[in-house]
Amino acid sequence: MVSAQGLNERKLTILHAIIKTYLETGEPVGSRTISKYTDLNLSSATIRNEMSDLEELGYIVQPHTSAGRIPSDKGYRLYVDMLMEEKEQELNEKQEQMLEKADKMEKLLKQAAKVLASNTNYATMVSTPMNSANKLKFIQLSMVDEEQIIAVIVLGGNVIKNRIINVDEPLSNENLLKLNMLLNTTLNGMSIEEINLGLIARLKEQAGIHSEVIGNVLDAVADVIQIDEDMQIYTSGTTNIFKYPELSDKQSAQEIISAFEEKQQLTELVTQTLSKEENTGIQVYIGDETPVQNMKDCSVVTATYELGDGMKGTIGIIGPKRMDYEHVLKSMKRLQSELDQMFHKKE
């Protein structure tokens, strides 16, 4: 979190006024505008001195030769942190009956992305819930033919994955039973982080001549226990990017739209969000903090919603750095809460 060191109440009020005004207008903000905006009853000269101090501290910058100032990434960061530290306000806004008639998850999440884009005027994304708890519940090995066995792997949330594993020679039913007992006795309830090299070596030793089979099964477990490859990401409002001059030049817009169309970078964003256990609330990435390479000129806001039993998904809003953070955070909190409630009611 960015420290507010060196900022008294007056400086914080002026910084807040600069950011709020710039969010609304997109134009550099001058001292006369601030004197009308605030109730500090300060002269323009005094406000200019305070703005010079804020610029020296790195919270605002002066573009070109304009007399006005705009927020820096550091200024945005302080503003967002202060917003997020405030006590959660009662959300009185009634949103469209988005969840009432949605009886399928796909329809619900697509509708969620659309409503969020409509309510915020930014680009949005919602991912399907995936197994992020990385817990292994059960493994069942069965013979397919003389050269292959199938590993049925059950994860938290009762997610079931199948993997075909090649073997050098057929395994008897007795040996398959022994391997199943060994794997389930040792690995039941474990996360991928807990399956370390020492444990793998011990399992292979106990498997004896079938150590290679155990190694291949563990490789399959490591593969499926990660963020699911079948994850879907629903997007909406991509063309909203063109509403903001700072993002609508040919190269910036093309890069952002490409990220939304190909979705690979969005998948990486979701994977990064869900892989961090502390990321259970709302995350705000400003400018260079943004993990998506093509969105360094943007702010990206993400939130995690939960289906239960380790199943989690991600909501994301992408817009200019001068986005209306207060409205975005309220909209995000509301959707996060409604998705959580909807999914828990289905259990």
Phi, psi and omega per residue, in radians:
M1 nan 2.414 3.129
V2 -1.273 2.328 3.135
S3 -1.336 2.557 3.083
A4 -1.682 0.392 -3.117
Q5 -1.012 2.336 3.130
G6 1.562 -0.034 -3.128
L7 -1.935 1.954 3.027
N8 -1.468 -3.112 -3.072
E9 -1.066 -0.641 -3.127
R10 -1.153 -0.773 3.117
K11 -1.114 -0.700 3.128
L12 -1.107 -0.709 3.123
T13 -1.110 -0.763 3.138
I14 -1.154 -0.743 3.103
L15 -1.076 -0.769 3.122
H16 -1.037 -0.735 -3.136
A17 -1.150 -0.688 3.118
I18 -1.086 -0.816 -3.096
I19 -1.154 -0.808 -3.131
K20 -1.058 -0.741 -3.130
T21 -1.168 -0.727 -3.134
Y22 -1.173 -0.630 3.090
L23 -1.059 -0.644 -3.092
E24 -1.374 -0.635 -2.986
T25 -1.875 -0.528 -3.051
G26 1.295 0.158 -3.123
E27 -1.947 2.572 3.060
P28 -0.925 2.499 -3.014
V29 -1.862 2.244 3.136
G30 -1.758 2.992 -3.069
S31 -1.154 -0.602 -3.132
R32 -1.124 -0.703 3.110
T33 -1.079 -0.753 -3.120
I34 -1.149 -0.660 -3.125
S35 -1.113 -0.532 3.095
K36 -1.420 -0.498 -3.028
Y37 -1.344 -0.690 -3.033
T38 -1.695 2.896 3.089
D39 -1.890 0.513 -3.130
L40 -1.366 -0.260 -3.102
N41 0.965 0.814 3.123
L42 -1.861 2.643 3.085
S43 -1.308 2.791 3.103
S44 -1.051 -0.610 3.139
A45 -1.115 -0.764 3.123
T46 -1.116 -0.729 3.132
I47 -1.135 -0.668 3.105
R48 -1.068 -0.691 3.117
N49 -1.116 -0.750 3.126
E50 -1.144 -0.665 3.114
M51 -1.153 -0.624 3.084
S52 -1.106 -0.700 3.102
D53 -1.126 -0.749 3.132
L54 -1.097 -0.638 3.108
E55 -1.187 -0.713 3.132
E56 -1.123 -0.593 3.120
L57 -1.395 -0.126 3.045
G58 1.577 0.211 -3.113
Y59 -1.531 -0.402 3.088
I60 -2.388 2.797 3.111
V61 -2.345 2.771 3.133
Q62 -1.893 1.880 -3.121
P63 -1.331 2.394 3.086
H64 0.942 -2.368 -3.139
T65 -1.914 0.249 -3.130
S66 -1.124 2.594 3.098
A67 -1.332 -0.296 -3.104
G68 -1.481 2.943 3.124
R69 -2.165 2.743 3.020
I70 -2.251 2.737 -3.120
P71 -1.190 2.540 2.983
S72 -1.564 3.023 3.062
D73 -1.018 -0.642 3.132
K74 -1.126 -0.688 3.103
G75 -1.143 -0.782 3.080
Y76 -1.032 -0.748 -3.106
R77 -1.042 -0.807 3.125
L78 -1.086 -0.749 -3.130
Y79 -1.064 -0.805 -3.127
V80 -1.153 -0.747 -3.140
D81 -1.074 -0.695 3.125
M82 -1.172 -0.672 3.088
L83 -1.079 -0.769 -3.048
M84 -1.294 -0.352 3.134
E85 -1.450 -0.357 3.140
E86 -1.119 2.628 3.096
K87 -1.051 2.452 -3.102
E88 -1.064 2.176 -3.100
Q89 -1.474 2.688 3.090
E90 -1.120 2.213 -3.120
L91 -1.575 1.770 -3.047
N92 -1.594 -0.262 -3.076
E93 -1.177 2.294 3.053
K94 -1.578 2.152 3.119
Q95 -1.681 2.893 -3.138
E96 -0.981 2.679 -3.089
Q97 -1.279 1.140 -2.995
M98 -1.243 -0.658 -2.976
L99 -1.693 -0.319 -2.989
E100 -1.124 -0.728 -3.031
K101 -1.759 0.041 -3.107
A102 -1.532 1.812 -3.088
D103 -1.702 -0.060 3.087
K104 -2.185 2.477 -3.097
M105 -1.024 -0.738 -3.112
E106 -1.048 -0.813 3.139
K107 -1.118 -0.716 -3.128
L108 -1.085 -0.829 -3.072
L109 -1.234 -0.647 3.062
K110 -1.091 -0.741 3.125
Q111 -1.141 -0.654 3.119
A112 -1.066 -0.770 3.131
A113 -1.092 -0.720 -3.130
K114 -1.152 -0.796 -3.116
V115 -1.128 -0.722 3.134
L116 -1.109 -0.726 3.113
A117 -1.130 -0.706 -3.136
S118 -1.167 -0.700 -3.089
N119 -1.301 -0.460 -3.054
T120 -1.894 -0.357 -3.041
N121 1.151 0.482 3.056
Y122 -2.137 3.046 3.054
A123 -1.392 2.489 -3.083
T124 -2.346 2.806 3.072
M125 -2.571 2.560 3.040
V126 -2.406 2.236 3.130
S127 -1.709 2.663 3.030
T128 -1.203 2.608 -3.141
P129 -1.177 2.365 -3.137
M130 -2.179 2.885 3.110
N131 -1.325 1.862 -3.134
S132 -1.884 -0.064 -3.130
A133 -1.361 -0.334 3.082
N134 0.986 0.669 3.117
K135 -1.832 2.394 3.142
L136 -1.691 2.182 -3.108
K137 -1.743 -0.633 -3.025
F138 -2.898 2.557 3.038
I139 -2.269 2.347 3.069
Q140 -2.238 2.037 3.094
L141 -1.711 2.301 3.095
S142 -2.423 2.590 -3.137
M143 -1.360 2.296 3.054
V144 -1.637 -0.927 3.036
D145 -2.658 -2.933 -3.046
E146 -1.173 -0.305 -3.072
E147 -2.008 -0.023 -3.074
Q148 -2.481 2.517 2.946
I149 -2.134 2.746 3.076
I150 -1.941 2.324 3.075
A151 -1.846 2.003 3.040
V152 -1.636 2.027 -3.029
I153 -1.981 2.115 -3.128
V154 -1.868 2.178 -3.118
L155 -1.873 3.046 3.047
G156 -0.961 2.551 -3.060
G157 1.406 0.148 -3.121
N158 0.999 0.613 3.012
V159 -1.356 2.213 -3.074
I160 -1.970 2.259 3.104
K161 -2.241 2.493 3.114
N162 -2.006 2.456 3.070
R163 -2.392 2.329 3.059
I164 -1.537 2.309 -3.116
I165 -2.178 2.262 3.123
N166 -1.388 2.500 3.093
V167 -2.269 2.643 -3.102
D168 -1.302 -0.551 -3.135
E169 -2.575 2.721 -3.101
P170 -1.057 2.560 3.085
L171 -1.836 2.387 3.108
S172 -1.271 2.809 3.095
N173 -1.031 -0.619 3.139
E174 -1.138 -0.756 -3.139
N175 -1.208 -0.649 3.080
L176 -1.087 -0.711 3.124
L177 -1.088 -0.754 3.133
K178 -1.104 -0.729 3.132
L179 -1.162 -0.687 3.097
N180 -1.088 -0.767 3.129
M181 -1.126 -0.736 -3.140
L182 -1.084 -0.830 -3.098
L183 -1.139 -0.818 -3.061
N184 -1.269 -0.622 3.103
T185 -1.122 -0.655 -3.058
T186 -1.501 -0.700 -2.930
L187 -1.782 -0.183 -3.071
N188 -0.984 2.194 3.117
G189 1.450 0.047 -3.095
M190 -1.529 2.647 3.009
S191 -1.664 2.908 -3.136
I192 -1.092 -0.547 -3.138
E193 -1.185 -0.478 -3.101
E194 -1.456 -0.276 3.130
I195 -1.507 1.446 -3.041
N196 -1.634 3.102 -3.075
L197 -1.079 -0.648 3.135
G198 -1.112 -0.747 3.127
L199 -1.150 -0.723 3.124
I200 -1.085 -0.757 3.137
A201 -1.088 -0.704 -3.136
R202 -1.163 -0.723 3.105
L203 -1.091 -0.759 -3.140
K204 -1.114 -0.660 3.135
E205 -1.147 -0.733 -3.139
Q206 -1.210 -0.476 3.138
A207 -1.353 -0.247 3.091
G208 1.061 -2.127 -3.080
I209 -1.203 -0.205 -3.141
H210 -1.772 0.381 -3.107
S211 -1.062 -0.598 -3.136
E212 -1.163 -0.645 3.096
V213 -1.096 -0.784 3.118
I214 -1.039 -0.739 3.124
G215 -1.053 -0.756 3.134
N216 -1.180 -0.644 3.099
V217 -1.133 -0.749 3.137
L218 -1.140 -0.607 3.052
D219 -1.097 -0.707 3.123
A220 -1.150 -0.699 3.102
V221 -1.077 -0.807 3.141
A222 -1.060 -0.593 -3.120
D223 -1.209 -0.840 -3.034
V224 -1.465 -0.334 -3.076
I225 -1.380 -0.202 3.077
Q226 -1.317 3.112 3.088
I227 -0.920 2.322 -2.982
D228 -1.091 2.362 -3.135
E229 -1.288 -0.239 -3.139
D230 -1.579 0.142 -3.115
M231 -1.024 2.366 3.080
Q232 -1.871 2.531 3.069
I233 -2.173 2.135 3.117
Y234 -1.772 2.314 -3.079
T235 -2.147 2.787 3.097
S236 -2.764 2.740 3.024
G237 1.288 0.351 -3.116
T238 -1.018 -0.655 -3.107
T239 -1.223 -0.204 3.062
N240 -1.066 -0.390 3.129
I241 -0.975 -0.607 -3.078
F242 -1.243 -0.153 3.126
K243 -1.346 -0.212 -3.036
Y244 -2.032 1.976 -3.033
P245 -0.930 -0.638 -3.085
E246 -1.202 -0.253 3.135
L247 -1.971 -0.133 -2.974
S248 -1.626 0.027 3.055
D249 -1.174 2.751 -2.915
K250 -0.943 -0.818 -3.038
Q251 -1.235 -0.832 -3.112
S252 -1.051 -0.856 -3.104
A253 -1.083 -0.731 -3.118
Q254 -1.099 -0.720 -3.124
E255 -1.165 -0.751 -3.122
I256 -1.161 -0.800 -3.141
I257 -1.120 -0.648 3.094
S258 -1.073 -0.725 3.124
A259 -1.093 -0.642 -3.141
F260 -1.299 -0.620 -3.115
E261 -1.298 -0.781 -3.086
E262 -1.389 -0.538 3.031
K263 1.197 -0.062 -3.132
Q264 -1.084 -0.785 -3.138
Q265 -1.198 -0.574 3.076
L266 -1.166 -0.659 3.078
T267 -1.070 -0.742 3.108
E268 -1.113 -0.647 3.100
L269 -1.103 -0.798 3.122
V270 -1.098 -0.790 -3.137
T271 -1.030 -0.773 -3.138
Q272 -1.142 -0.713 -3.134
T273 -1.118 -0.805 -3.067
L274 -1.334 -0.371 -3.091
S275 -1.345 -0.277 3.141
K276 -1.704 2.024 -3.059
E277 -1.095 -0.501 -3.113
E278 -1.329 -0.233 -3.109
N279 -1.447 1.139 3.127
T280 -1.796 -0.178 3.138
G281 -1.920 -2.479 -3.120
I282 -1.726 2.343 3.093
Q283 -2.005 2.379 3.113
V284 -2.112 2.104 3.108
Y285 -1.936 2.175 -3.081
I286 -2.025 2.205 3.056
G287 1.027 -2.132 -3.074
D288 -1.182 -0.235 3.071
E289 -1.221 -0.346 -3.041
T290 -1.102 2.195 -3.115
P291 -1.276 -0.227 3.133
V292 -1.599 2.042 -3.020
Q293 -0.970 -0.707 -3.071
N294 -1.379 0.078 -3.070
M295 -2.165 0.527 -3.116
K296 -1.210 -0.289 3.089
D297 -1.601 0.083 -3.033
C298 -2.007 3.019 2.827
S299 -1.914 2.437 3.141
V300 -2.160 2.161 3.127
V301 -1.988 2.201 3.142
T302 -2.178 2.689 3.049
A303 -2.502 2.643 3.119
T304 -1.840 2.312 2.998
Y305 -1.985 2.721 -3.019
E306 -2.122 2.384 3.054
L307 -1.658 -0.319 -3.080
G308 1.809 2.750 3.122
D309 0.946 0.702 3.063
G310 1.465 0.020 -3.131
M311 -1.567 2.092 -3.096
K312 -2.358 2.665 3.061
G313 -2.340 3.039 -3.073
T314 -2.197 2.411 2.998
I315 -1.902 2.447 3.139
G316 -2.432 2.509 3.048
I317 -2.199 2.256 -3.122
I318 -2.130 2.215 -3.132
G319 -2.758 -2.994 3.141
P320 -1.231 2.836 3.115
K321 -1.099 -0.373 3.110
R322 -1.627 0.520 3.127
M323 -1.119 2.769 3.098
D324 -1.385 1.487 -3.016
Y325 -1.035 -0.695 -3.099
E326 -1.062 -0.813 3.134
H327 -1.177 -0.699 3.132
V328 -1.082 -0.802 -3.122
L329 -1.126 -0.666 3.100
K330 -1.149 -0.790 3.138
S331 -1.094 -0.702 -3.132
M332 -1.152 -0.783 3.125
K333 -1.048 -0.744 -3.109
R334 -1.101 -0.843 -3.120
L335 -1.157 -0.739 3.115
Q336 -0.993 -0.802 -3.132
S337 -1.130 -0.744 -3.101
E338 -1.200 -0.667 3.094
L339 -1.145 -0.764 3.106
D340 -0.999 -0.850 -3.112
Q341 -1.130 -0.759 -3.117
M342 -1.053 -0.841 -3.073
F343 -1.223 -0.609 3.131
H344 -1.243 -0.498 3.083
K345 -1.197 -0.470 -3.090
K346 -1.374 -0.259 -3.046
E347 -1.216 nan nan
